[in-house]
Amino acid sequence: MQLIDHFGILARYKRVANQRLFEAVARLDPAEYYKPRAGSFGSIHGLLNHILLGDRIWMARFEGGGHETPALNTVLFDDFPTLAPARSDLDARIKAFFASLGPDFLQRSFAYVNNKGFEYVESAPVAAAHFFNHQTHHRGQVHVMLSQTDVPPPSLDLHRIINP
């Protein structure tokens, strides 16, 4: 399997894993959704916003922009009913983007300034690997936060999603 094909698999996985996670989160009452919790970004709501923000930042870079990095705790959407369709739309865009890539993508690099003002240049293979790993890491944190509620977290195993 070529690396570009692997990224395509991860894009498909990301879309279904997010769909499953968001279906579970949609069953939470607002108090549980916004409840302060130990972990990154303080709540399920904060963490889902951060994941979406990170994906938007990297997709902008992959598509030729995204040089500046906004604050990583930026809240893009104030409530779940507006955040959920934005997540779904971006996942469709990510899947389409990675499905259409040619091998030349792997030769690219992305220059940017991180949220602390440091300049970086990432090779495409490292940037794309980080892009998928970042969300998997934080999606796991949402999974743990969800397990602290009455709504059971869904199975998110890659091999069960890609080959059900």
Secondary structure, 3 states (H helix, E strand, C coil): CCHHHHHHHHHHHHHHHHHHHHHHHCCCCHHHHHCCCCCCCCCHHHHHHHHHHHHHHHHHHHCCCCCECCCCCCCCCCCHHHHHHHHHHHHHHHHHHHHCCCHHHHHCEEEEECCCCCEEEEEHHHHHHHHHHHHHHHHHHHHHHHHCCCCCCCCCCHHHHHCC
